[in-house]
Amino acid sequence: MGIFSIVGLLLAALPVQAWERVRDDAPSQYTVTKGNTLWDIAGEFLYAPWQWPELWRANPQIENPHLIYPGDNLNLDNCQGNPCIVMERGQQTVKLSPQVRTLPHREAITPLPLETVRAFLRDHRIINEKEALEELAYVVAGDNQRLISGAGDLIFARSTDADTGQNRIVRGDPVEIYRHGEPYQSASGEILGLELIKIGEAYVARREGEIIQLEVRRANQEVRNDDLILPLEETALDDNFMPRAPRAELSGTILAVPGGVRFIGRLQVVAIDLGSRDGLQTGHVLRIDQAGERVNDPRTQEVLQIPAEEAGLLMVFKPYDNVSYALVMEASRTLEVGDSVRTPR
């Protein structure tokens, strides 16, 4: 009997409710390979990849079950009537020889394509309140009265008396140079956050009172007067998380696609109008709904609203207070700014 036939009999013998989330074509065993993400693997077993934690049981031998490595074998099993994944830890082999050999370091697979996310975070940042901009240091001049500056140039910035605490800049500090982006606004016009676009990096050469002299180390664009100077932001991501749905019923909107693009596809970054104050966390998955068209009734000429349809899924990777950045993981149609997001069913 074929392996898929055995799995089919196993599924048929168990309660429908317990197994309805498992794909009909789910493999009985899956070997993790380099380049996989947790989302990819979850999609091999489940129709809804964010339900992965519900499958993850019966692994007491694994010190940290969130870490999965290339070579590990994942077995679909029956745990007291419920579907579960049991993992067999893959073993690396090393060829013996007279000299000493070290075991190569194995990197755990990531929940989503983190390099795509890290590259985005290096160039984007959100300030929660408009008033906070006034507390930041800003460029007032280039060396020798230059209007624009680049890598290797000296620039001068002014730091107000409000430049304290985490925004304090002192000699020897590495800093980042940002430019004002678009404000993120709610449907009512409330400012939810202010986007900052990274222009480059600099080093604080000296400081005298409010005036700071900086050496530009790297520049993606020319540095101009009124560009902002901020301390380095910690952009490290905790890759030890599982994709999962929020516990609360959340509803929001796609505010923008950083970079000005309106139409959205898979693995593009979007900004949504939900944040940590709404209970959103890294790893939370939201469903994307697209509003139906407005049509005229052919008999009465009344305007009718066609119901919204599910169009994709996104995963949050950087929540701020009122705004979050998320990566589109699935898109069954072209998505747009203004599409709704909500807790998946």
N, C-alpha and C positions, 0 to 999 in steps of 0.2 A: 504493500500500500504506500502511495506517495506521501511525502512529508506534509504537503498542504492538505491532503485528504485526512490525515490524522488530526491536524489542527482543526479542520472543519468539524470532525466528529466531536472533538473536545469542546468546541464552542457550542455545538448543538446540544450537548449533554448538560450545559450549565444554564442557570436562570438567565432569561433574556435581558432583564434590567441590569444585571451585573456585567454583561459582556457587550452591551449595545454600543459602548464608546470605542470598542476595539474594531479596527478595520477588518473587513472580510478577507482581505489578502495579506493580513499581518503575518510575518514570518514566525516560525516557532523559535528560531535563533537568529541573532544578528551580531555580526562581528564588527566592532567599531574600527573605523579606518581614519587615518590622518586627513584632516580637512573637514571631517564631520562637525556639525554643531549639535547641541542638545535638541534644538528645534527640528533639525533634519531627522534625527533618530526618533524623536517622539512622533513625527509624522509617519514613520514606517509602521508604527503600531496603532496609532490613534487617529480618529477623524479630527479630534480637537487636541492639538499638541500641548496646549496649556494644562491639560488634565494629567500630564506626565506624573506629578507627585502621587496621584492616586494609584498608579501602577507600581511605584517604587517601594517595595516591601521585602521582607525576608532576606535581608542582607546584613546580618549581624557580624559577619566576618570582615566586612569592609569598614575601615576606621571612619572614613568620610564618604558616605554614599553619594554626595553631590559631585564627587570627582570621578569622571569616567575617562579612561585612557584608550588610545589606539591599541588594538589587540584584545581588549576585553570582549567577552561573549555575553550577550544579553539574551536570556531565555524567557519566552512567554510561558507562564505556568498558571496553575490553579491553586490559589491560596484560600482554602475553606470556602470554595464556591465563588470567589471573586478573582478577576484577572490580576496578575501581578508579574513583575519582571524580577527574575533572579539573576544576579551577575556572577560570572566566573572570571576572576581577575586574570588577565593575560599575563604571561611570563615572558620576559625578554631573555634571549639566549646570547651568550658571549663565547666566542671561540677561544679555547684555551691555548696559550703559547707560553714560552719561557719568560717573557717580560710581563710586567704588571699591566692589567687592563682595568679600566674603570667602566662601570655600567653607564651607558648614555642616559642623560636626563630625559624623562618623559614629561611632556606637557599635557595636562588634562585638556579635554575638548572644552570649548566654550559654549555658553548658552546661545549666542548669536554671533555673527561676524564682527568680533570686537575690534579688528583693525579698521574696519569702515567707521565704526563708532568713535574710536580714539582719534582718527584723523579729523573727524568732524569737530570733536570737542576741543582740539588744539586751536581751532580757528573761530569758535563761537562761544559766547558767554552771555548770561542774562543778569541784569541788575533789576532787583525787584521793585524799586521805587524810583520815580523821577527825581525826587529830592536827593537821592544818593549820588547822582551824577555831580551835584555841586560840591560834594565832599572829596571828589577825586582830583588828583594832580592832573594837569593838562599842559600840552606843549604851547609855549609862547613865542619861541623863535628858533631858527636854525643858526648854526655857526656862520659868522660873516654875513649875517642878514639873509641867509638863504630862505626862500619861501617853501621849498620842498627839500627833503633830505632822504638819504638812503643808507645802506649798510656802510659802516666805516665812518660816517659823519657824526659830529657832535651836535646835540640839540639841547635846548634849555626848556625846562618845565617849571610851572609854579605850583606849589603846594599850599593850600589855605590852612587856616588854623584848625579846620575840621579834619585835617588829615591826621587821624589818630588810630589807635587800635590796629585792626587787621590791615588797614590801608596805609599804615605808616611806612614811609620809604626812607631808608638810610643809606649812607655810603657803603658801597660794596654789594648792594642788593641786585639780583637779576630781576628785571621787570618786563612787563608786556605792554605793547602799544595797541590801543583799540580805537575804533572809530564808531560813531553812532550808527546803529542800524535802524530797523523799523520798530516802532512800538507795537507791542501785542495788546490788542484791545478786545474786551468782551462785546457782545452784541449791543449792550447798553452804552458803550463808549468808555467804560472803566479801563484804566491802564492796568494790565495784569503783569507786565514786565517789559523791559527795554532790551532789545537785542544789541549786542556789541560784536563787531567784526574785528578780528585780530589783524593788525597791520604788520607787526614785527616784534622783535625782542631787543632789549637794550640792557646796559649795565650802568649803574649809578657811579659816576666818576667822583663827584663831590657834591656837597650841599652846603649852602650858606643861607640860613634863614629859610625863606619861602622858595628860594630859587635852587633848582636841582639841575646839575649838568649831567647829561647822559651820553654814552657812546652807543650808537645803533649797531647792534651785532648782526641782525638779520631783518630784512624787510620784504614782505610780499608785495607791497605797494609803496608809493612814495609817502613819507611821513610829512604831515602838514600841521600848521598851527591849529590848536583846539583839539587835536587828538588826545586821547585819554591815556594816562599812565597808571597801571595797576600792578600790584604784587602778583607773583605767579599764582595761578589757581591750581589746586590739586585736582587733576583730571583722571587720576587713577580710578579704574572701575573694579568693583568687586565682582569678579567673574564666577564667584561661588554662589550662584543663585539659580533657582528653578523658574521656568516660565509658569505663570499661574494667573488665574483670574482674581480680581479684587473681591474681597468678601462683601463689600457694600455695593449697592446698585448705583453706579455712576453714569452720568450722561454729560457729554460735552461736544466740542466741535474742533475740527482741524482749523487752526488759525492761519497757518502759513507754511510754506516750504522755504526754509532759509536759502537764499540765493535768488529769490524772486520767481521761481517756477510755479506755475499754477496747477498743471496736470501732474499726477503723481503715480508712480509705479512701484513695483517690489524693490525692497532694499533702499528706498529713499527715506531721508530723515524729514520728519514733520514736527511742527510745534502744535500742541493742543492746549485748550484752555482749562486743564485740570492739573493740579499739582499736589504737593505733599500736604497742604492744608485740607485737601479733599480725601486724604488717606492713600494717595497714589505712591507706589514704591517701585524701585528698580525691579524689573522682571514682570510687572503686571501687564497682562494682555487685555486689550480692548478690541471689540468688534467694530468695524467700520460699516456704517449704513449710508446708502445713497438715497436722497429724496426722490420719490417718484415724480413723474411729469404731471403737469396740470393739463387736463383735456376737457373738451366740451362734449357734453352729452348730446348725441346726434338727434335726440327727440326733443329734449327740453331746453337744450343750449346752456344748461347749467354748467359751471366750471367745477370739475371734479378733481380731487387730489388722489393720484395713484399711490398706494402704500409704499413706504421705503423698503429697499431691498438690501440684504447683506452683500457687501462688496469686497470685504477683506478683513485682515487682522493686523494689528500693530503691537509692538512690545516697547514699553517705557524703559529708557536706559538712563535718563538724567532728569529727575523731578526737581523743580524749584518750588517756591511757595505756591504760586498760582498758575504756573506754566510748566509744561514738561516737554522734553525732546523724546521722540519715539521713532523706532524704525519699523517701516511697513514690512511685515513678514509674508503676507499673502495679499494678492489683489486679483480678483476675478474679472475686474473691469477697470477702466481708467478712472482713478480717483481724482477728486478736486478739493481745493480749499473750500471750506464750508460744509463738507460732508460731516455727518454726525459720528460720534464714537460713544460706545456704551459698554457696560459689563457684559461679556458674552453669556449666553444661556447655558 
